[in-house]
Amino acid sequence: MNSAALTFLLIAVTGAPWLLNSRALSITTVGTPAAAPAVGPRDPVGPDVLLTESERAALSRRVTVEGRNSAAIQAACDRAASERIPVVFLPAGQYIIDKIVHVPGGITLLGEGSSTLCQEQFRSNPDGYWMFLVEGDRVRFTRLKVRGSDPPLGKGFDNAAIHIDRGTNVRVDHCEITLLCRGVDFLNDATGQVDHCFIHDNTRPGIGYGVSIAAGAYVLVTDNELSQCRHTLASNGSYSTQTVRKTHWEFVHNHVDGDSLIEAPQAAIDTHPAMDGSFVVECNYLEHLVDGIGIFAGSGLIQGNLIEDVGAAILIRSATNNGITGHPQNIQIAENTFLGHIDYKYFIKAGDNITIDDAVVPSTSNPKGPALLPIPWLQEMGDEGILSWNDALPPTLGRGSVTGAVTDVAGKPLDGATVLLGERSATTDALGQFHFDSVSEAARFIVVTKTGFQRTILGLSVRRDQLSTVGVGLRSDVSN
């Protein structure tokens, strides 16, 4: 099957097909929207997604920017703050960002989609700048395109689209962020969410971050399209002696595609050696990367991801950076699916108590190692604009069974189809049926392939000691 011709179709979540990119696959979710979704973004992504009716109402009271530069945006922000108007509106056009824009708390910067272009112009200062500096809580950036230098700048320069230092409940959604050294920075106990954004071509050697998280920040990164970043997500703890909580982030339902433009590619999803907290990597689709997930410190979960055509899919090892040597610990890996060419599914060279599908990697077994600590478990921001969390230990996963049948769209059973669930596979019989026993609750999807049909991903919701029954209808591959 010609993978470049595949269509990315999300049916049960959105109710209608939508095009994610030119290289995609068929994704279906079983049952009601309450059932577990499959991998990748669950909704349309990018600045040109229309506002919902409730968003239009909530964002109707606004100050409109008069002018096309940093000073004009700053004047609108200052006026909005003084008059307690919650929205600063940037009409379509190009805005030259030649000075840092300081965004007060309680302000939403709203654009008109990709036609609202904020263009960085800081070349005169080799130290670089932040384009937007968040200076309070409850700040939002939405429906904007933020672009750095074109062509991208090399070593000796550092710029960022949005910098959040201590701000809480900051949301960056439905934006395009590109050609920067850093996309969105969170640090020093900041909290926030990055969702439904297209973040790409942040290629700066030595930096090149899509989202960076450090020094006690809590951040949810969800339902984004990301590509051509040296690190799609880079994380760290605190190098200083100041008291901050431990860093935590969750990277869920994202699509990461490609690092071919990076001078020295690194792991797309990364913890630096000073990372002192926890993480969750779940329900993502990672493809066309030198390295997928690189963990050099911290603890957490890596489960229910689809990883395709990646050199080293999951790396866990020790490293030293800025004088700090990291040591990963208590990392649970479960029910990830690997497709295409993979040099190493797992490259595990250090750590304490690393498990793969409930089995401890022997070289990491340490009964006297650090205790398993609670995870904050971030809850998505709702209309109230608050990122909340519930501290709890990682769950002890139960196991159930999965059975099902594969047919064509007319309902004819298809024998000889291959069904992948995590690292296991089954072949359908003459009735199109398949079965898996002892399936972890970490399983989120199955992948179904058959020559002459589109590859399909079906979302799962496995329950402890229960049998889940699914039906898969394969569409013909019109490219053949």
N, C-alpha and C positions, 0 to 999 in steps of 0.2 A: 504494500500500500504506500502511495506517495504521501508522506506525512505533511508536506508543505501545503497539500490541498485540503487538509482536514478542516472541519468547521467546529468552532467552539460554541456549543449550544447549552444554555442553562435553562431548563424547562420549569421544574417545580418551584424554584425559588422566586423567579421573576414573572412567570406566567407567559413569557414571550422570548424568542431567541434574540441574542445580541452578539455583535461581533467584537471579540476581544482583541485579536490580532490575526495576522495572516497565517501564523503557524499555530494551530490549536487542535482541539479534540472535542468529541461529543461528551458532554457531562449531563447527567440526569440525577435528580435526587428522588429517592423512593418515598412514597407516602405524602403526608402533609408537610407544609413548611416547617413544622416542629421537628421533623425527622432530621438526623444529622446531615449536613450538607457535604458536598464533595470538596475537591481542592480548588484553590484559587479564588479570585474575587467573586463575591456572591451578587454583586450589583454592577451596573455600568460605572466606569472609572473616568476621571478626568474633568477638566474645567468646564466642558461644554454640556455636562449633564444638567438638565433643567432643575431649577429649584422646585421643591414640592410646594403644594398649596399652603401648608402650615409655615414653611420657611418664608414664602413670599409675604405672608401676613406679619411674621415676627420681624422681618428685616425691612419693613416698609418705612419706618421712621428713620431718616438718614440725613447725613450731611454729604453733599456732592463735592468732590474735589474739583477745584477751579484751577487749571494749569496742568502741566505735564512733567513735573519734576519732584524731587524729594521735598523741597520747600512747600510746594502746594499740598502734598499729601500730609506733611507735618502740620500745616495750618489747619487742615480739615480735622485731623486727629485732635489737636488742641481745642478746637471749637467744640467738637463733639463731646469731649471730656468735660469742658466747662459748662456746657448746656445740658449735660446728661442725656445726650442723644446716642443711642447704642450702635449706630452703623455709620461707617464712612464708605461711601460709594465711589468706585473708580470706573467711570464710563469707559467704553471701548476707546483704545488709543495706546500709544507708546509713552511710558513714563520713564524718564531718565533718573535713575537712582544714583546720584553723585554724592550724597551724604546719608548717614544713617538716619532712618526714620524710627523715632521712638514712639512705640504704640502703647498708650495708657491702658490700664486695666478696664475691663468691661466693654471694650470696643471690638466690633467685627469689621474687618476689611473685606468688602464685597466687590467683586468685579463682574464683568459681563462675559466671562468665559475666556477662551484663549485669545480673544480680541483685546482683552485688557492685558497688555504686556508691560511688566516691570523690568526694565533693562539696566543691569548693573554697569556702572561706569566709574570704577575706582582705580584705574590703571596707574594714576599718579602716585599712589601710596603703596610701596612694596610690602607693607605689613598687612594689607588687605583690610576688609571691613565686613561687618554684618550689614545686610541690606535693611532688614527690619529687626529691631531690638524690642522685645516684649518687656514692658516695665510695669506689669501688674498681673492680676488674676483675671480669669474669664475672658481671654482674648481669642478671637477666631479669625482665620484666614480662609476664604472660600471663593471659588470661581475666578482664580487668578492664574496667569502664566508668569513665572519668575525665571528670568534667564540671566546667567552670568556672562562671562567673556566668551566671544566667539571669534577665533578658535579658543578652546579651553587653555587656561594659563598653566604653565609648567611650574617647576620648583621655584621657591622663593616668593610665592604669593599665596595668600590664604583669604578666601571670602566665603560667605555663607548667606543663604537666603533668609533664614529666620533663626534667631538666637533667643532661647528661653533660659534665663538664669533665675531660679527660685520661683518663677511664675507657676501658678497652679491652674488646672482646668483649662489648658490651652489646647485648642483644636485647629489642626491644619487639614482641610478636607477639600476634595474636588479641585485640586490645584495641579498645575504642571510645573515642575522644578527641574532645571537643567543647566548644564555647563557651569557648574560651581565646584569649589573645593569641598564644601559641605552643604548639604541640602537643609536639613532641620536639626538644630542642636538643642538638647535638653540637658541641664546639669544643676547640681546643688539643690536637691530635693524638689525639683520641678516635677509637675505631673501634666500629662496630656495625652493626646491621641492624634495619630496621623492615619487618615483613612481616605480611600477612593481617590488617591493621587496617582499621577504618572510622574515618576522620578527617574531621570535617566541622564546618561552621558556626563556623570561627575567623575572625571578620569584623572584628576590631579595626582601625580606620583607622590607616594607617601601619605596622602590623605584620601581624597576621592570618596567621600562618604555620602550615602543617600540620607540616612538618619543616624545621628550619633547620640548616645545616651551615656551619662556618667554621673558620678558623685551623688548617689542617692535618688536619682530621678526614677519615677515610675511612668512608663510609657507603653501604650497599646498601639501597635502598628498593624493595621488590618485592612484587607480588601484593597490593596494597592497593586499597580503595575510598576515594576522596577527593572531597569536594565542598564548595562554598561556603567556600573559604579565599581570602584576598586573594592569597597565594602558597601554592600547594600545597607547593612546595619552594622555599626561598630559600637561596642559597649565597653565600659570601664567602671571601676570604682572610684575612689578618691586617692590621689597621691599626697594630699596635704594632711596635716594633723587635726584639721577642724573636724568637729563632730557632725557627721551626716549619717543618715540611715544607709542601709545597703541598697545598691542599685537593683531594680527589677524591671524587666520588659517582657512583652509577649508579642510574638511575630506570628500572626495567624491569617489564613486565607489570602495570602499574597501570591503573585506570580512573578518570579525572577527569571529573566531570560537574557543570557549572554553577557560575556565579558571580553569579547574578542578585540575591543579597542583599548583595553587596559595595558599599559606598558609592562607592569609586573603584577598580574592578577593575584588576588588574595581570596580567602574564603568569603563568599557572598554574605553570609551571616556569621558574625564574629564576636567572641568575647576576648578582650585583651587580658594580659596576665594580671592586671590589677583589679579585674572584675571580682567584686566581693559578694555579690548577691545571687539572684536566681533569674531564670528565664523559662519561657515556654515557646517551642517552635512546633506548630501544629497546622495541618491542613493546607500546606503550601505546595505549589508546583514550581520546582526548580529545574532549569534546563540550560544546556549549552554553556557550562561553566567549567573553569579549571578546577575549582574547589567549591563545594556546596556550603557545609556548615563546619566552622572551625572553632572549637572550644579550647581555650587555653587556661581558663579559670572559671569558677562559679559552679552552680548546680542547677539542675532543672530537668525538663522533659523535652524529648524530641520524638514526636509520634504522629502517625497518620499523614505523612508527607509523601508526595510523588516526586521522585528524583530521576531525571532522564539525561543521558549524554553528559555526564559530569565526571571529571577525572577522579577526584577523591570526594565521595559523597558526604561522609561524616568523619571528621578528624577530631580526635581528642588527644592532646599531648601537652607537655610542659613547654614553656618558652619564657624568655626574660625580656622585659621592656622597661626602659627608664629605671633600671636597677631593681625591678620587682620581678620575681619568678612566680608564675602562676601554677596552681595545682588544682585541676578539675576534681570534683568529688560529687558523689550521689547524683549521677545522671542516669535517668531512665529512658531507654530507647526502645520503641515498640511500634510494630506494624507499619513500617515505612516500606514503600514499594519502589523498586529500582528497575528502570527500563533503559533500553539502548546500550550504548557503550559506557561502562563504568570501570575505571581502573581499580578502584578500591571502594567497596561498599563501606567498610569501616577501616580507619587507620588509627588505632588506639595504642598509644605509646606511653601513657602516664595516667594517673588518676587513682582515686579510691572509690571502690564500689560502683563501677559502671556496669549497668545491666542492659542486655539486649534481649527483648522478648522474655523478660523475667529471669533470665539466666545471667549470673554474674560473670563478667569477663575474668577468667582466672588470674591474669596478671595484675588485676586491680583489686582483688578480694582483700579486704582489711576489716575484720570484725571490730577492731579497736579504732576505726577511723572516725571522722567527725560525724556527729548525729545529723539525721535528716531534719531539716528545718522547714517551717511553714512557708508556703508560697502566698503572696498577696491575692492572686486570682483577680485580675482587673475585670471590671464590668464596663461594657461599652457605654460611652456617653449617650444620653438620651436628649430629649428636647430641653431638659433643664441645664444641660451643658456641664455636668459634673462627672468626673471620672472617680468611681468608687471601687472599693476592693474588699474582699473577705479573706482574711488570713486562715489558711488551713494546710495541713500536711498533704502531700501528693496522695491521691487515693490508691488503695490496694486494688488493683484491677482484677475483676472477675472474668470468667470466660463463658461463652455461649456457643451456639452452633448457627451456621448459615447454610441455607439450602435455597435452590432457585432453578429457574428454567430460562433458556435463551431461545428466542424466536426471531423471525424477521418481522417487519412491520405489519405483515398480513397475518401474523400469528402462527406461521409454520415453524415447528421445532427445528433448531439448527444443531446438528451433531458436529463434533470435532472443533467446537469453539474453545479457545483458551481463556480461562478465568484466573486472574491473579488476585490474590488477597495477601497483602504484605509480601513476604518472600516465598509464599507457597503458590502452587498452581494446580488447577484441575482442568480436565477436558470433558466437555459435555458428551453425554451418551446419545443414543438414537432418539430419545425423547427430549433432547436439549437440556437435560438436567445435570446439576452439579451439587456438591455438598462439601462443606468444611466443618470439621469438629474442632473443639477447643480453640475458639477464636477470641482473642483478647478484646476487652471493651475499648481498647485504644484504637481498634480498627475503624476507619472512617469511610472506606470505599472499596470497591472492586474494580478491576480493569478487565474488559472483555474484548477479545480480538478474534477475528476470523477473516481469512482471505476473501476479498470481494466485498467486505463490509467495513463501515467506519468503526474505528476504535472508540469504545464508549467507556465512560467512568460512571459508576452508579454509587451514590452515597449510601452508607450503611448506618444503622443505629443498633449496635450489639448490646444485649443485656445479659447480665449474669444468669447462668443456668436456664436460659431461654433459647428457643429456636426462632431465628429471623428468616422469613421467607420473602424472596424477591423475584421479580420478573424483569427480564432484560429484552428490549426490542431493538435489534440492530438495523440500522439503515444501510442501504446499499452504498458502496463507495463509487460515486459517479465518475471518479478520476480513472477507474479501471475499465 
